[in-house]
């Protein structure tokens, strides 16, 4: 590479058209990076000592000055610890190679201790690189970062409809035709009378497909008028709405658990937990009449039939039994405590009397 004279820091290679600038002043080349906390420092016991010492050394200074002081102390300490961690990792790997061929007990113990320490360092490195991987910032990091703003705005820039299907199943790609499809859809949907928030709520449930399999009509009014504790009314509302955290419901929420019932091993949904389980069947057998469960009849429909067939006092006695069944299920899972069917029946029967 030939250098031209009297060009200062500008160098130009032979055959190259563009010169290359080189800065010789270290003060201009150095860049002050913004302080960022490293999550792997949380695994180091010395972190708390550094923070405490830097905070107390500032005395009665302003809190912003204290914050700047311990950030500077953390930055220096973290730089030293990072260098020590790299050298320590190399040393531990060398020791593992030396201990690998030993057969005595002392050598095996040293090998296990060295391997455990090396695993701790590797885990801290994994935390460090996981924090630097921006793909995890959306789920675990700062939502108000530049990366998040760019990702959130990307969909807005690409958000467009290329076509819509009409009632005949044909694609419409013209802007005017697509507008007519949207207008016709909402005109037909809102043609029904929507005079209150309640009617609008029911209409939204209808068009989202959430009405099927649930009680309708004036049933909810009858339920709220029953003379029983508000806590019990809330439980019955949750059970009839299908939002009790059964195993099947938790799996739908992406929890990695088994769907098997703790009593009989079958798939546990609300109908099974409160009706078809062997324990539930034995409790309803103790209760007596109104317990003939037909195949294909869910908990909602069965409860609605009980409310129509039985007097109000009988329904009030029926609700605590349902609540006690659910409590027994939870006690079986969390505290490994099991009740007999007759004990559950007695607790449910005395619940209303104790409340009154």
Residue pairs with C-beta under 8 A, 6 or more apart in sequence:
1 11
1 13
1 14
2 13
2 14
3 11
3 12
4 10
4 11
4 12
7 19
9 21
9 22
9 23
9 24
10 19
10 20
10 21
10 22
11 19
11 20
11 22
12 18
12 19
12 20
13 20
23 29
35 71
35 72
35 74
35 75
37 74
38 78
38 128
38 131
39 127
39 128
39 131
40 124
40 125
40 127
40 128
40 131
41 47
41 74
41 78
41 81
43 120
43 123
43 124
43 127
44 81
44 124
46 77
46 81
47 74
47 77
50 70
50 73
50 74
50 77
51 70
51 73
51 74
53 73
54 66
54 69
54 70
54 72
54 73
54 74
55 66
55 69
55 70
57 69
58 65
58 66
58 69
61 69
85 121
85 124
85 125
88 121
89 118
89 121
89 122
92 114
92 117
92 118
92 121
93 118
95 110
95 114
96 111
96 114
96 115
96 118
99 107
99 108
99 110
99 111
99 114
100 111
102 108
102 110
102 111
130 136
131 141
134 147
137 145
137 147
137 148
138 148
138 151
142 148
161 178
162 173
163 171
163 172
163 173
163 178
164 171
164 172
164 177
164 178
164 181
164 182
165 171
165 172
165 181
166 172
166 177
166 181
167 184
172 178
172 181
189 203
189 207
192 203
193 199
194 200
194 203
202 211
205 211
213 242
213 298
213 300
214 240
214 241
214 242
214 300
215 240
215 300
215 301
215 303
215 304
219 304
219 307
220 237
222 307
223 233
223 236
223 237
223 240
224 233
226 233
226 312
226 315
226 316
226 319
227 316
228 316
228 319
228 320
228 352
228 355
229 355
232 319
232 320
232 323
232 351
235 319
235 322
235 323
235 326
236 319
236 322
236 323
238 244
239 270
239 274
239 299
239 322
239 326
240 299
240 300
240 303
242 249
242 270
242 300
243 249
244 270
244 273
244 326
246 268
246 269
246 270
246 272
246 273
247 257
247 258
247 259
247 260
247 261
247 267
247 268
247 269
248 259
248 267
248 268
248 269
249 269
249 270
250 257
251 257
251 259
259 267
259 268
260 266
260 267
260 268
261 267
261 268
261 272
261 273
261 277
262 268
262 329
262 332
262 333
263 277
263 278
263 279
263 329
263 332
264 277
264 278
264 279
266 272
266 276
266 277
268 277
270 299
271 298
271 299
273 280
273 325
273 326
273 329
274 280
274 299
274 322
274 325
274 326
275 281
275 284
275 293
275 298
275 299
275 302
276 293
279 325
279 328
279 341
279 344
280 325
281 293
282 341
283 321
283 324
283 325
283 341
283 344
283 345
283 348
284 291
284 293
284 321
285 291
285 341
286 341
286 342
286 345
287 317
287 318
287 321
287 345
289 310
290 306
290 309
290 310
290 314
290 318
293 302
297 305
306 314
306 315
306 318
307 315
310 318
316 352
317 348
317 349
317 352
320 347
320 348
320 349
320 351
320 352
321 344
321 345
321 348
321 349
322 348
323 348
323 351
324 344
324 347
324 348
324 351
325 344
328 338
328 339
328 344
331 337
331 338
331 339
332 338
339 347
